[in-house]
Structures are given as C-alpha cells and as structure tokens.
Amino acid sequence: MEVTPKILLNIRQVTEATGISRASIYRQMKAGRLPFVKLGSRTLFRPADLQDFVNRNLQASGWRLVDDALSCRHRGPEIVV
C-alpha cells in the first residue's frame, strides 16, 4: 500500500516528528519563527515550512546539510550524520 505524504501536519504530528515540546512550538509560532495555518480552531503546519525551520536552527547551531547528510564542525574533526 502506498503512503500519501501529508499536505498539512497538526501540532501532535509536529511534536512527534521533531521531538520539540508543544510549548516550544507555540513559542516559536508566537515569535514568528515557525509559520502555521489556522483552519477553524485547528493549527496546522506545512512540512516544507517545518523542514525550513529545522534547517535554520541546525545552521544556527553550527550544523549544515551536505549531500543530504548533516555535517558539523565543533572543536575537532567533522561529524557527518
């Protein structure tokens, strides 16, 4: 059976996918750092916006994406994940 990618993710799916707490996600939304969509009472996120948010935060922490792998240089040899 083929799995269809989600167009929008709810807050629970975002917390599960990222490991970021619900409260932290709401703080990032309020600060304007994490785009979201309101549909009625539901708060939803586009996967592309979530990936951009994660990438920006990784880069700010010294990580960078190299050939679809994460790479970091911190005091010593380069680490590739």
Secondary structure, DSSP 8 states (H G I E B T S, - for coil): ------SSEEHHHHHHHH---HHHHHHHHHTTSS--EEETTEEEE-HHHHHHHHHHHHHHTTEEEETTEEEE-SSSS-EE-
